[in-house]
Amino acid sequence: MKTAEIISTGSELVQGDVVNTNAAYIAEELTCMGVTVLYHTTVGDELSAIGSAVEKALERTDFIIVTGGLGPTHDDVTRDAVALATSRKLVKDDTALSQIEESFRCREVEMPSSNVRQAMIPDGATLIPNKIGTAPGFFLEHNSKEIICMPGVPQEMKRMFEDWVIPRLRNTMAARLVRLGRKMHVFGLPEALVGERVARMMTPESNPSVGTMVHDGIVTLRLTSEAKEEVRAGALLVEAEAKIRSLLGEAVYGTDDDTLEGVVAALLKKHNKTVAVAESCTGGLIGNFLTDVPGMSDHLLEDVVTYTIESKSYLLEVPKELMRRTGAVNAETARMMAQAIRAKTGADIGLSVTGVAGPTSQHPDEPVGLVYVGLATSEGVEHQEFHFRGTRKWIKLLAAKYALNMVRLRLPTL
């Protein structure tokens, strides 16, 4: 089993100014190729700190990937740190210097003398070309361990990883087990319940292995299969996915890169249906989700934000007297909103949301987190009541996603 550590350098990462997307990308790619990522280390732009991180990684893993710190400025010290950790000197690579000079010539810009630093790599290292930037990477073998250093700029790192790192790893991993991965996305069930239902598939000896993670109310199951042949590894994933679908049913909405809104959009297209939305507490979030999917203009007829009693009355003809007497957050209002937006637009589905996102409530019978979702079709109108907890932003997000999920579950029956 080949083990790896990802070292991300940059004070901006340590201080929280920038989200470390590089490490997530690299870890996912390595895992899919059968490399076991054991550690993620983030370290600031300090020579001894980076050097210590590399030394520690060499002690505990086979393969180290370092990103960042290959620029021309005084705080770009990754090359120096790797040289220090491996007891090597830095040498100027003429090929690297030529590539850097050519990059500036193509832009018709004079190269600053400081960029010569980027051509310095540890003695014995192999240059990794940078086809879209000035910072070359390098590969170094040290005591049977491998170190790969790449720029921290995401697009430069990804291009280098795809062009150089992946082909090399595939060659060196050819004799090892094939590892394949898949993600299954679940909505509407808590993580604990998902875990209980698939518990027998989450044992240490399970193949595929199954793990869970939660993000934005969505539970994602990560499946990883291993076999000597890719066909067998793929078959194991297919079998496991079928088993999980039988255990979780319609709560599974998609796999891999599928999004909830993307699945809803695909179903609208598949069944040739249209939807119109009347939003209150979500403030247009449902429409925003749907319009993130290309081609929705034929299926999303209208999305209105009726945030006040007056707008609900004026645009959707919900009686003011009713809302002033009972409040605007109740099943009756949600149902009337859904029916009205459907009738107004001629859509196949009328969807509505009304609720209290907080942080305070103006009505004693409408606690923060109370949300009603209405859904109207030619077959009638229905609603669901939800009680969410959390910040205003979180309540709005969950309300929008549960509304979309109602549409997802209803569409196949229309």
Contacts in CASP RR format, 6 or more apart in sequence:
PFRMAT RR
TARGET T0000
AUTHOR 0000-0000-0000
METHOD contacts of the structure
MODEL  1
MKTAEIISTGSELVQGDVVNTNAAYIAEELTCMGVTVLYHTTVGDELSAI
GSAVEKALERTDFIIVTGGLGPTHDDVTRDAVALATSRKLVKDDTALSQI
EESFRCREVEMPSSNVRQAMIPDGATLIPNKIGTAPGFFLEHNSKEIICM
PGVPQEMKRMFEDWVIPRLRNTMAARLVRLGRKMHVFGLPEALVGERVAR
MMTPESNPSVGTMVHDGIVTLRLTSEAKEEVRAGALLVEAEAKIRSLLGE
AVYGTDDDTLEGVVAALLKKHNKTVAVAESCTGGLIGNFLTDVPGMSDHL
LEDVVTYTIESKSYLLEVPKELMRRTGAVNAETARMMAQAIRAKTGADIG
LSVTGVAGPTSQHPDEPVGLVYVGLATSEGVEHQEFHFRGTRKWIKLLAA
KYALNMVRLRLPTL
1 36 0 8 1.000
2 34 0 8 1.000
2 35 0 8 1.000
2 36 0 8 1.000
2 62 0 8 1.000
2 63 0 8 1.000
2 172 0 8 1.000
2 173 0 8 1.000
2 176 0 8 1.000
3 35 0 8 1.000
3 36 0 8 1.000
3 37 0 8 1.000
3 38 0 8 1.000
3 60 0 8 1.000
3 61 0 8 1.000
3 62 0 8 1.000
3 63 0 8 1.000
4 30 0 8 1.000
4 35 0 8 1.000
4 36 0 8 1.000
4 37 0 8 1.000
4 38 0 8 1.000
4 61 0 8 1.000
4 62 0 8 1.000
4 63 0 8 1.000
4 64 0 8 1.000
4 65 0 8 1.000
5 37 0 8 1.000
5 38 0 8 1.000
5 39 0 8 1.000
5 40 0 8 1.000
5 41 0 8 1.000
5 57 0 8 1.000
5 60 0 8 1.000
5 61 0 8 1.000
5 63 0 8 1.000
5 64 0 8 1.000
5 65 0 8 1.000
6 23 0 8 1.000
6 26 0 8 1.000
6 27 0 8 1.000
6 37 0 8 1.000
6 39 0 8 1.000
6 40 0 8 1.000
6 41 0 8 1.000
6 64 0 8 1.000
6 65 0 8 1.000
6 67 0 8 1.000
7 41 0 8 1.000
7 42 0 8 1.000
7 43 0 8 1.000
7 50 0 8 1.000
7 53 0 8 1.000
7 54 0 8 1.000
7 57 0 8 1.000
7 64 0 8 1.000
7 65 0 8 1.000
7 66 0 8 1.000
7 67 0 8 1.000
8 20 0 8 1.000
8 22 0 8 1.000
8 23 0 8 1.000
8 40 0 8 1.000
8 41 0 8 1.000
8 42 0 8 1.000
8 43 0 8 1.000
8 66 0 8 1.000
8 67 0 8 1.000
8 68 0 8 1.000
9 42 0 8 1.000
9 43 0 8 1.000
9 44 0 8 1.000
9 45 0 8 1.000
9 50 0 8 1.000
9 66 0 8 1.000
9 67 0 8 1.000
9 68 0 8 1.000
9 69 0 8 1.000
9 78 0 8 1.000
9 152 0 8 1.000
10 42 0 8 1.000
10 43 0 8 1.000
10 44 0 8 1.000
10 45 0 8 1.000
10 68 0 8 1.000
10 69 0 8 1.000
11 44 0 8 1.000
11 45 0 8 1.000
11 75 0 8 1.000
12 18 0 8 1.000
13 20 0 8 1.000
13 42 0 8 1.000
13 44 0 8 1.000
14 42 0 8 1.000
14 43 0 8 1.000
14 44 0 8 1.000
20 42 0 8 1.000
21 154 0 8 1.000
22 67 0 8 1.000
22 152 0 8 1.000
22 154 0 8 1.000
22 157 0 8 1.000
23 40 0 8 1.000
23 42 0 8 1.000
23 67 0 8 1.000
25 154 0 8 1.000
25 157 0 8 1.000
25 158 0 8 1.000
25 161 0 8 1.000
26 65 0 8 1.000
26 67 0 8 1.000
26 157 0 8 1.000
26 161 0 8 1.000
27 37 0 8 1.000
27 40 0 8 1.000
29 161 0 8 1.000
29 166 0 8 1.000
30 37 0 8 1.000
30 65 0 8 1.000
30 169 0 8 1.000
31 37 0 8 1.000
31 179 0 8 1.000
31 181 0 8 1.000
31 224 0 8 1.000
32 179 0 8 1.000
32 180 0 8 1.000
32 181 0 8 1.000
33 166 0 8 1.000
33 169 0 8 1.000
33 170 0 8 1.000
33 173 0 8 1.000
33 179 0 8 1.000
34 173 0 8 1.000
34 176 0 8 1.000
34 177 0 8 1.000
34 178 0 8 1.000
34 179 0 8 1.000
34 226 0 8 1.000
35 63 0 8 1.000
35 169 0 8 1.000
35 173 0 8 1.000
38 60 0 8 1.000
38 61 0 8 1.000
39 57 0 8 1.000
39 60 0 8 1.000
39 61 0 8 1.000
41 53 0 8 1.000
41 56 0 8 1.000
41 57 0 8 1.000
43 49 0 8 1.000
43 50 0 8 1.000
43 53 0 8 1.000
44 50 0 8 1.000
45 69 0 8 1.000
45 75 0 8 1.000
45 76 0 8 1.000
45 77 0 8 1.000
46 77 0 8 1.000
47 77 0 8 1.000
47 80 0 8 1.000
47 81 0 8 1.000
47 84 0 8 1.000
48 81 0 8 1.000
50 66 0 8 1.000
50 77 0 8 1.000
50 78 0 8 1.000
50 81 0 8 1.000
50 82 0 8 1.000
51 81 0 8 1.000
51 82 0 8 1.000
51 84 0 8 1.000
51 85 0 8 1.000
52 85 0 8 1.000
53 81 0 8 1.000
54 64 0 8 1.000
54 66 0 8 1.000
54 81 0 8 1.000
54 82 0 8 1.000
54 85 0 8 1.000
54 86 0 8 1.000
54 147 0 8 1.000
55 85 0 8 1.000
57 64 0 8 1.000
58 64 0 8 1.000
58 85 0 8 1.000
58 86 0 8 1.000
58 142 0 8 1.000
58 143 0 8 1.000
58 145 0 8 1.000
58 147 0 8 1.000
61 145 0 8 1.000
62 144 0 8 1.000
62 145 0 8 1.000
62 146 0 8 1.000
63 145 0 8 1.000
63 146 0 8 1.000
63 148 0 8 1.000
64 145 0 8 1.000
64 146 0 8 1.000
64 147 0 8 1.000
64 148 0 8 1.000
65 147 0 8 1.000
65 148 0 8 1.000
65 149 0 8 1.000
65 150 0 8 1.000
65 165 0 8 1.000
66 78 0 8 1.000
66 82 0 8 1.000
66 147 0 8 1.000
66 148 0 8 1.000
66 149 0 8 1.000
66 150 0 8 1.000
67 149 0 8 1.000
67 150 0 8 1.000
67 151 0 8 1.000
67 152 0 8 1.000
67 157 0 8 1.000
68 76 0 8 1.000
68 78 0 8 1.000
68 149 0 8 1.000
68 150 0 8 1.000
68 151 0 8 1.000
68 152 0 8 1.000
69 75 0 8 1.000
69 76 0 8 1.000
69 77 0 8 1.000
69 78 0 8 1.000
69 79 0 8 1.000
69 135 0 8 1.000
69 151 0 8 1.000
69 152 0 8 1.000
70 76 0 8 1.000
70 78 0 8 1.000
70 79 0 8 1.000
70 118 0 8 1.000
70 135 0 8 1.000
70 136 0 8 1.000
70 137 0 8 1.000
70 149 0 8 1.000
70 150 0 8 1.000
70 151 0 8 1.000
70 152 0 8 1.000
71 117 0 8 1.000
71 118 0 8 1.000
71 134 0 8 1.000
71 135 0 8 1.000
71 151 0 8 1.000
72 112 0 8 1.000
72 114 0 8 1.000
72 115 0 8 1.000
72 116 0 8 1.000
72 117 0 8 1.000
72 118 0 8 1.000
72 134 0 8 1.000
73 114 0 8 1.000
76 117 0 8 1.000
78 149 0 8 1.000
79 90 0 8 1.000
79 120 0 8 1.000
79 121 0 8 1.000
79 122 0 8 1.000
79 138 0 8 1.000
79 149 0 8 1.000
80 90 0 8 1.000
82 88 0 8 1.000
82 122 0 8 1.000
82 140 0 8 1.000
82 147 0 8 1.000
82 149 0 8 1.000
83 89 0 8 1.000
83 90 0 8 1.000
83 122 0 8 1.000
83 123 0 8 1.000
86 122 0 8 1.000
86 140 0 8 1.000
86 142 0 8 1.000
86 147 0 8 1.000
88 122 0 8 1.000
88 123 0 8 1.000
88 124 0 8 1.000
89 122 0 8 1.000
89 123 0 8 1.000
90 120 0 8 1.000
90 121 0 8 1.000
90 122 0 8 1.000
90 123 0 8 1.000
91 120 0 8 1.000
91 121 0 8 1.000
91 122 0 8 1.000
91 123 0 8 1.000
91 124 0 8 1.000
92 116 0 8 1.000
92 119 0 8 1.000
92 120 0 8 1.000
93 119 0 8 1.000
93 120 0 8 1.000
93 121 0 8 1.000
93 127 0 8 1.000
93 136 0 8 1.000
94 119 0 8 1.000
95 127 0 8 1.000
96 118 0 8 1.000
96 119 0 8 1.000
96 121 0 8 1.000
96 127 0 8 1.000
96 136 0 8 1.000
97 116 0 8 1.000
97 119 0 8 1.000
99 129 0 8 1.000
99 130 0 8 1.000
99 136 0 8 1.000
100 111 0 8 1.000
100 115 0 8 1.000
100 116 0 8 1.000
100 118 0 8 1.000
100 119 0 8 1.000
100 134 0 8 1.000
100 136 0 8 1.000
101 111 0 8 1.000
103 133 0 8 1.000
103 134 0 8 1.000
104 110 0 8 1.000
104 111 0 8 1.000
104 115 0 8 1.000
104 134 0 8 1.000
115 134 0 8 1.000
118 134 0 8 1.000
118 135 0 8 1.000
118 136 0 8 1.000
119 136 0 8 1.000
121 127 0 8 1.000
121 136 0 8 1.000
121 137 0 8 1.000
121 138 0 8 1.000
122 138 0 8 1.000
122 140 0 8 1.000
124 140 0 8 1.000
125 138 0 8 1.000
125 139 0 8 1.000
125 140 0 8 1.000
126 138 0 8 1.000
126 139 0 8 1.000
126 140 0 8 1.000
127 136 0 8 1.000
127 137 0 8 1.000
127 138 0 8 1.000
128 136 0 8 1.000
128 137 0 8 1.000
128 138 0 8 1.000
128 139 0 8 1.000
128 148 0 8 1.000
128 150 0 8 1.000
128 160 0 8 1.000
128 164 0 8 1.000
128 165 0 8 1.000
129 136 0 8 1.000
129 137 0 8 1.000
129 160 0 8 1.000
129 163 0 8 1.000
129 164 0 8 1.000
130 136 0 8 1.000
130 137 0 8 1.000
130 151 0 8 1.000
130 156 0 8 1.000
130 159 0 8 1.000
130 160 0 8 1.000
131 159 0 8 1.000
131 160 0 8 1.000
131 163 0 8 1.000
132 155 0 8 1.000
132 156 0 8 1.000
132 159 0 8 1.000
133 151 0 8 1.000
133 153 0 8 1.000
133 156 0 8 1.000
135 151 0 8 1.000
135 152 0 8 1.000
135 153 0 8 1.000
135 156 0 8 1.000
137 148 0 8 1.000
137 149 0 8 1.000
137 150 0 8 1.000
137 151 0 8 1.000
137 160 0 8 1.000
138 148 0 8 1.000
138 149 0 8 1.000
139 146 0 8 1.000
139 147 0 8 1.000
139 148 0 8 1.000
139 149 0 8 1.000
139 164 0 8 1.000
139 168 0 8 1.000
140 146 0 8 1.000
140 147 0 8 1.000
140 148 0 8 1.000
140 149 0 8 1.000
141 147 0 8 1.000
148 165 0 8 1.000
150 156 0 8 1.000
150 157 0 8 1.000
150 160 0 8 1.000
150 161 0 8 1.000
150 165 0 8 1.000
151 157 0 8 1.000
151 160 0 8 1.000
177 226 0 8 1.000
177 227 0 8 1.000
177 228 0 8 1.000
178 226 0 8 1.000
178 227 0 8 1.000
178 228 0 8 1.000
178 229 0 8 1.000
178 230 0 8 1.000
178 232 0 8 1.000
178 233 0 8 1.000
179 224 0 8 1.000
179 225 0 8 1.000
179 226 0 8 1.000
179 233 0 8 1.000
180 224 0 8 1.000
180 225 0 8 1.000
180 230 0 8 1.000
180 233 0 8 1.000
180 234 0 8 1.000
180 236 0 8 1.000
180 237 0 8 1.000
181 208 0 8 1.000
181 222 0 8 1.000
181 223 0 8 1.000
181 224 0 8 1.000
181 225 0 8 1.000
181 237 0 8 1.000
182 208 0 8 1.000
182 222 0 8 1.000
182 223 0 8 1.000
182 237 0 8 1.000
182 241 0 8 1.000
182 255 0 8 1.000
182 256 0 8 1.000
183 220 0 8 1.000
183 221 0 8 1.000
183 222 0 8 1.000
183 223 0 8 1.000
183 255 0 8 1.000
183 256 0 8 1.000
184 220 0 8 1.000
184 221 0 8 1.000
184 223 0 8 1.000
184 241 0 8 1.000
184 244 0 8 1.000
184 245 0 8 1.000
184 252 0 8 1.000
184 254 0 8 1.000
184 255 0 8 1.000
185 218 0 8 1.000
185 219 0 8 1.000
185 220 0 8 1.000
185 221 0 8 1.000
185 252 0 8 1.000
185 253 0 8 1.000
185 254 0 8 1.000
185 255 0 8 1.000
185 258 0 8 1.000
185 260 0 8 1.000
186 194 0 8 1.000
186 218 0 8 1.000
186 219 0 8 1.000
186 220 0 8 1.000
186 221 0 8 1.000
186 248 0 8 1.000
186 251 0 8 1.000
186 252 0 8 1.000
186 253 0 8 1.000
187 217 0 8 1.000
187 218 0 8 1.000
187 219 0 8 1.000
187 251 0 8 1.000
187 253 0 8 1.000
187 260 0 8 1.000
187 401 0 8 1.000
187 405 0 8 1.000
188 251 0 8 1.000
188 402 0 8 1.000
188 405 0 8 1.000
189 219 0 8 1.000
189 248 0 8 1.000
189 251 0 8 1.000
190 219 0 8 1.000
191 212 0 8 1.000
191 214 0 8 1.000
191 219 0 8 1.000
194 212 0 8 1.000
194 219 0 8 1.000
194 221 0 8 1.000
194 248 0 8 1.000
194 251 0 8 1.000
195 202 0 8 1.000
195 212 0 8 1.000
197 247 0 8 1.000
197 248 0 8 1.000
198 210 0 8 1.000
198 221 0 8 1.000
198 244 0 8 1.000
198 247 0 8 1.000
198 248 0 8 1.000
201 208 0 8 1.000
201 210 0 8 1.000
201 240 0 8 1.000
201 243 0 8 1.000
201 244 0 8 1.000
202 209 0 8 1.000
202 210 0 8 1.000
202 211 0 8 1.000
207 225 0 8 1.000
207 226 0 8 1.000
207 227 0 8 1.000
207 236 0 8 1.000
208 223 0 8 1.000
208 224 0 8 1.000
208 225 0 8 1.000
208 226 0 8 1.000
208 236 0 8 1.000
208 237 0 8 1.000
208 240 0 8 1.000
209 223 0 8 1.000
209 224 0 8 1.000
210 221 0 8 1.000
210 222 0 8 1.000
210 223 0 8 1.000
210 240 0 8 1.000
210 244 0 8 1.000
211 221 0 8 1.000
211 222 0 8 1.000
211 223 0 8 1.000
212 219 0 8 1.000
212 220 0 8 1.000
212 221 0 8 1.000
212 222 0 8 1.000
213 219 0 8 1.000
213 220 0 8 1.000
213 222 0 8 1.000
214 220 0 8 1.000
216 397 0 8 1.000
216 401 0 8 1.000
217 398 0 8 1.000
217 401 0 8 1.000
218 260 0 8 1.000
218 401 0 8 1.000
221 244 0 8 1.000
223 237 0 8 1.000
223 240 0 8 1.000
223 241 0 8 1.000
223 244 0 8 1.000
225 233 0 8 1.000
225 234 0 8 1.000
225 236 0 8 1.000
225 237 0 8 1.000
225 240 0 8 1.000
226 233 0 8 1.000
227 233 0 8 1.000
227 234 0 8 1.000
227 236 0 8 1.000
241 255 0 8 1.000
244 252 0 8 1.000
245 252 0 8 1.000
250 409 0 8 1.000
253 260 0 8 1.000
253 263 0 8 1.000
253 405 0 8 1.000
253 408 0 8 1.000
254 263 0 8 1.000
260 289 0 8 1.000
260 401 0 8 1.000
260 404 0 8 1.000
260 405 0 8 1.000
260 408 0 8 1.000
261 289 0 8 1.000
261 290 0 8 1.000
261 292 0 8 1.000
261 293 0 8 1.000
261 404 0 8 1.000
262 293 0 8 1.000
263 408 0 8 1.000
264 290 0 8 1.000
264 404 0 8 1.000
264 407 0 8 1.000
264 408 0 8 1.000
264 411 0 8 1.000
265 290 0 8 1.000
265 293 0 8 1.000
265 295 0 8 1.000
265 296 0 8 1.000
265 299 0 8 1.000
267 273 0 8 1.000
267 407 0 8 1.000
267 408 0 8 1.000
267 411 0 8 1.000
267 412 0 8 1.000
268 274 0 8 1.000
268 275 0 8 1.000
268 296 0 8 1.000
268 299 0 8 1.000
268 411 0 8 1.000
269 298 0 8 1.000
269 299 0 8 1.000
271 411 0 8 1.000
271 412 0 8 1.000
271 414 0 8 1.000
273 299 0 8 1.000
273 348 0 8 1.000
273 349 0 8 1.000
273 411 0 8 1.000
273 414 0 8 1.000
274 298 0 8 1.000
274 299 0 8 1.000
274 300 0 8 1.000
274 301 0 8 1.000
274 345 0 8 1.000
274 346 0 8 1.000
274 347 0 8 1.000
274 348 0 8 1.000
274 349 0 8 1.000
275 290 0 8 1.000
275 299 0 8 1.000
275 300 0 8 1.000
275 301 0 8 1.000
275 347 0 8 1.000
275 348 0 8 1.000
275 349 0 8 1.000
275 350 0 8 1.000
275 351 0 8 1.000
275 407 0 8 1.000
276 300 0 8 1.000
276 301 0 8 1.000
276 302 0 8 1.000
276 303 0 8 1.000
276 341 0 8 1.000
276 342 0 8 1.000
276 344 0 8 1.000
276 345 0 8 1.000
276 346 0 8 1.000
276 347 0 8 1.000
276 349 0 8 1.000
276 350 0 8 1.000
276 351 0 8 1.000
277 284 0 8 1.000
277 286 0 8 1.000
277 287 0 8 1.000
277 290 0 8 1.000
277 300 0 8 1.000
277 302 0 8 1.000
277 303 0 8 1.000
277 304 0 8 1.000
277 341 0 8 1.000
277 350 0 8 1.000
277 351 0 8 1.000
277 352 0 8 1.000
277 353 0 8 1.000
277 403 0 8 1.000
278 304 0 8 1.000
278 306 0 8 1.000
278 315 0 8 1.000
278 316 0 8 1.000
278 337 0 8 1.000
278 338 0 8 1.000
278 340 0 8 1.000
278 341 0 8 1.000
278 350 0 8 1.000
278 351 0 8 1.000
278 352 0 8 1.000
278 353 0 8 1.000
279 285 0 8 1.000
279 286 0 8 1.000
279 287 0 8 1.000
279 303 0 8 1.000
279 304 0 8 1.000
279 305 0 8 1.000
279 306 0 8 1.000
279 352 0 8 1.000
279 353 0 8 1.000
280 305 0 8 1.000
280 306 0 8 1.000
280 307 0 8 1.000
280 312 0 8 1.000
280 328 0 8 1.000
280 337 0 8 1.000
280 352 0 8 1.000
280 353 0 8 1.000
280 354 0 8 1.000
280 355 0 8 1.000
281 329 0 8 1.000
281 353 0 8 1.000
281 354 0 8 1.000
281 355 0 8 1.000
281 356 0 8 1.000
281 357 0 8 1.000
281 371 0 8 1.000
281 395 0 8 1.000
281 396 0 8 1.000
281 399 0 8 1.000
282 353 0 8 1.000
282 396 0 8 1.000
282 399 0 8 1.000
282 400 0 8 1.000
282 403 0 8 1.000
283 305 0 8 1.000
283 307 0 8 1.000
283 396 0 8 1.000
284 303 0 8 1.000
284 305 0 8 1.000
285 396 0 8 1.000
285 397 0 8 1.000
285 399 0 8 1.000
285 400 0 8 1.000
286 303 0 8 1.000
286 351 0 8 1.000
286 353 0 8 1.000
286 400 0 8 1.000
286 403 0 8 1.000
286 404 0 8 1.000
287 300 0 8 1.000
287 303 0 8 1.000
289 400 0 8 1.000
289 404 0 8 1.000
290 296 0 8 1.000
290 300 0 8 1.000
290 303 0 8 1.000
290 404 0 8 1.000
291 300 0 8 1.000
301 345 0 8 1.000
301 346 0 8 1.000
301 347 0 8 1.000
302 341 0 8 1.000
302 344 0 8 1.000
302 345 0 8 1.000
302 347 0 8 1.000
304 315 0 8 1.000
304 316 0 8 1.000
304 341 0 8 1.000
305 311 0 8 1.000
306 312 0 8 1.000
306 315 0 8 1.000
306 316 0 8 1.000
306 337 0 8 1.000
309 320 0 8 1.000
309 323 0 8 1.000
309 324 0 8 1.000
309 327 0 8 1.000
309 328 0 8 1.000
310 320 0 8 1.000
312 318 0 8 1.000
312 323 0 8 1.000
312 328 0 8 1.000
312 333 0 8 1.000
312 337 0 8 1.000
313 319 0 8 1.000
313 320 0 8 1.000
313 323 0 8 1.000
315 340 0 8 1.000
316 336 0 8 1.000
316 337 0 8 1.000
316 340 0 8 1.000
316 341 0 8 1.000
316 344 0 8 1.000
317 336 0 8 1.000
317 340 0 8 1.000
318 328 0 8 1.000
318 333 0 8 1.000
318 336 0 8 1.000
318 337 0 8 1.000
318 340 0 8 1.000
322 332 0 8 1.000
322 333 0 8 1.000
323 333 0 8 1.000
326 332 0 8 1.000
326 333 0 8 1.000
326 365 0 8 1.000
327 333 0 8 1.000
327 363 0 8 1.000
327 365 0 8 1.000
327 366 0 8 1.000
328 354 0 8 1.000
328 355 0 8 1.000
329 354 0 8 1.000
329 355 0 8 1.000
329 356 0 8 1.000
329 363 0 8 1.000
329 366 0 8 1.000
329 370 0 8 1.000
329 371 0 8 1.000
329 372 0 8 1.000
330 354 0 8 1.000
330 366 0 8 1.000
330 372 0 8 1.000
331 372 0 8 1.000
331 383 0 8 1.000
331 385 0 8 1.000
333 354 0 8 1.000
333 372 0 8 1.000
334 352 0 8 1.000
334 353 0 8 1.000
334 354 0 8 1.000
334 372 0 8 1.000
334 373 0 8 1.000
334 374 0 8 1.000
334 383 0 8 1.000
335 352 0 8 1.000
335 374 0 8 1.000
335 376 0 8 1.000
335 381 0 8 1.000
335 382 0 8 1.000
335 383 0 8 1.000
337 352 0 8 1.000
337 354 0 8 1.000
337 374 0 8 1.000
338 350 0 8 1.000
338 351 0 8 1.000
338 352 0 8 1.000
338 374 0 8 1.000
338 375 0 8 1.000
338 376 0 8 1.000
338 381 0 8 1.000
338 383 0 8 1.000
339 350 0 8 1.000
339 376 0 8 1.000
339 381 0 8 1.000
341 347 0 8 1.000
341 350 0 8 1.000
341 351 0 8 1.000
341 352 0 8 1.000
341 376 0 8 1.000
342 348 0 8 1.000
342 349 0 8 1.000
342 350 0 8 1.000
342 376 0 8 1.000
342 377 0 8 1.000
348 377 0 8 1.000
348 378 0 8 1.000
348 414 0 8 1.000
349 375 0 8 1.000
349 376 0 8 1.000
349 377 0 8 1.000
349 407 0 8 1.000
349 410 0 8 1.000
349 411 0 8 1.000
349 414 0 8 1.000
350 374 0 8 1.000
350 375 0 8 1.000
350 376 0 8 1.000
350 377 0 8 1.000
351 373 0 8 1.000
351 374 0 8 1.000
351 375 0 8 1.000
351 376 0 8 1.000
351 403 0 8 1.000
351 406 0 8 1.000
351 407 0 8 1.000
352 373 0 8 1.000
352 374 0 8 1.000
352 375 0 8 1.000
352 376 0 8 1.000
353 371 0 8 1.000
353 372 0 8 1.000
353 373 0 8 1.000
353 374 0 8 1.000
353 399 0 8 1.000
353 400 0 8 1.000
353 403 0 8 1.000
354 371 0 8 1.000
354 372 0 8 1.000
355 366 0 8 1.000
355 369 0 8 1.000
355 370 0 8 1.000
355 371 0 8 1.000
355 372 0 8 1.000
355 399 0 8 1.000
356 363 0 8 1.000
356 366 0 8 1.000
356 367 0 8 1.000
356 368 0 8 1.000
356 369 0 8 1.000
356 370 0 8 1.000
356 371 0 8 1.000
356 395 0 8 1.000
357 368 0 8 1.000
357 369 0 8 1.000
357 392 0 8 1.000
357 395 0 8 1.000
357 396 0 8 1.000
357 399 0 8 1.000
358 368 0 8 1.000
358 369 0 8 1.000
358 392 0 8 1.000
358 395 0 8 1.000
359 368 0 8 1.000
359 391 0 8 1.000
359 392 0 8 1.000
360 368 0 8 1.000
361 367 0 8 1.000
361 368 0 8 1.000
367 387 0 8 1.000
368 395 0 8 1.000
369 386 0 8 1.000
369 387 0 8 1.000
369 388 0 8 1.000
369 389 0 8 1.000
369 390 0 8 1.000
369 395 0 8 1.000
370 385 0 8 1.000
370 386 0 8 1.000
370 387 0 8 1.000
371 385 0 8 1.000
371 386 0 8 1.000
371 387 0 8 1.000
371 388 0 8 1.000
371 395 0 8 1.000
371 398 0 8 1.000
371 399 0 8 1.000
371 402 0 8 1.000
372 383 0 8 1.000
372 384 0 8 1.000
372 385 0 8 1.000
372 386 0 8 1.000
373 383 0 8 1.000
373 384 0 8 1.000
373 386 0 8 1.000
373 399 0 8 1.000
373 402 0 8 1.000
373 403 0 8 1.000
373 406 0 8 1.000
374 381 0 8 1.000
374 382 0 8 1.000
374 383 0 8 1.000
374 384 0 8 1.000
374 403 0 8 1.000
374 406 0 8 1.000
375 381 0 8 1.000
375 382 0 8 1.000
375 383 0 8 1.000
375 406 0 8 1.000
375 407 0 8 1.000
375 410 0 8 1.000
376 382 0 8 1.000
377 410 0 8 1.000
377 414 0 8 1.000
378 414 0 8 1.000
379 414 0 8 1.000
384 402 0 8 1.000
384 406 0 8 1.000
386 398 0 8 1.000
386 399 0 8 1.000
386 402 0 8 1.000
388 394 0 8 1.000
388 395 0 8 1.000
388 398 0 8 1.000
388 399 0 8 1.000
389 395 0 8 1.000
END
